[in-house]
């Protein structure tokens, strides 16, 4: 079989390896899909202490969300979700698999990064009816879901930021009322003339600084990621430094809360609401399909360059 291995902090390669054999309590899964995420940049650069995923070293195979069919072990023939993507076959403890049922119309829809966005917009911050919400990095895998979720939770106006002018029209089609491109500072006054009440930040850096400048009194900020530090040309990939004016936080009484996904209770709540919204046509899952495991290394480079809108999914033959 083939799998993707780390060749260096900036390069992944396709390698052949013997077919794995499941041990006690494990099943053999033939992967059909796995996702490509920008966060691998941080893991390849050495990781961050306290983060849920460990650093990647030369020779390692990345981990990540995958969907595949059990071909050996209990439940043979069943589709399951697990975290051993980036390879054609994987041995996975049965207890670490989740069945993929027909709740969603397409198995790929299970890759939507909505649980993190939903959790942040219902736990880290709250949205009051009519609020103006700014989503930084609104074209990314999390941002494309966050903008839609904010609207469904009652936002009156939703603004997104992006580094690509070419993505603006596609973001508007997703329901954003306005899109600003970097540098966003001078554009926010027009895009959010009444100021910003909620900031959903996946970028940090200049986007966060400009967002705080446009924030209203008692604005709420959910910190989800730091793409500016992760993917910045001069950054290490493991830090997200940004200089902000703390007077704004004090005088405007702004609250800032970090949010980390993975809470089972939130995930279950999201799964139920997502399925209902999807069946009703009130939400969509923006994604790009890339065919063939051999295309995965290039797909990751494209994600780092911001080439795609939404989630990138590798489809295996």
C-alpha positions, 0 to 999 in steps of 0.5 A: 500500500501507499502512505504519505511520509514526512521527508522534511519540515516542508516536504511530504512524499509518497512511500510504499509500505507492507499492508498492515495487519490488525491486532487485538481490538483493531480493524483494518480500514481501507480509506476512501477519503482524508482531509488536508489541513493547514495546521500540519504546518505547525506540526511539521515545524515542531509543534506547540506545547500543550497542543492536542496533536504531537509534532511530526518528525522525518519518516512519520505519517501524518494523522488526520480525519479520514473515512474508510471501509472496514475490510477486516475485523468486526463490522466488515463492510461498514463505513467509519470515521477515524483519525488515521488518514494520509494512507490507503489502509490503516489499522485502527482500534475499533473503539476509535472509529465512529460509524458513518450512517445515512444521517448526512446525504454524502459521506464527505459532508462529515468532514465539515469543520463545523463543530469547532465553529459552532462550539466557539459561536455558542460557548466562547461567545454568544450571538445576540439577534442582529449582531454584526459578526466578523469572521477572519479567514472566512474562506478557510475550512473553518471560516466558510462554516463559521459565516453560515453558522453565525447567520443561522444563530441570529447574526444580522450582518456577517462580514468575512476577511480573506487574502484573495480577491478572487474568493470574494464572490464565492464567499458572498454566494455562501451568505456573507454580506460583505468581504474585505481583503487584506489589509482589511483595516480601511475596508471595515468601516464600509463593510461594517458601518455600525461596528462589529459585535462578535469577532470569530478569529482564525487569523490573528496578526493584522486581521485581529488588530484591525478587527479590534479597532472596529469592535463595538463596546462589549464586543466578544472575540473568539480566538480559533486559530492563528493562520498569520503565524502558522503560514506567514512567510517570516514566521516559525509556524509555531507562534502567533504573535500580534501587537494589540492596543490593550486600551481598546480592550479596557475602554470598550470592555472587550472580552477575548476567549480562546476555543479548542475543539474536541468536546464530545457534548458540543460535537453531538449537539453540532451533528444534530443541528448540522444534519437538520440544517443540511437536509433543509438546505440552510447550510452547505459544505464548501469543499474541493475534491483532489483525486489520488493519494499521490496528489496529497503533498501538492494539495497541502502546499496549495492549502498553505498558499490559500489556493482553495476555498473551504475544506480540501479532501483527498479521494482515494481510488 
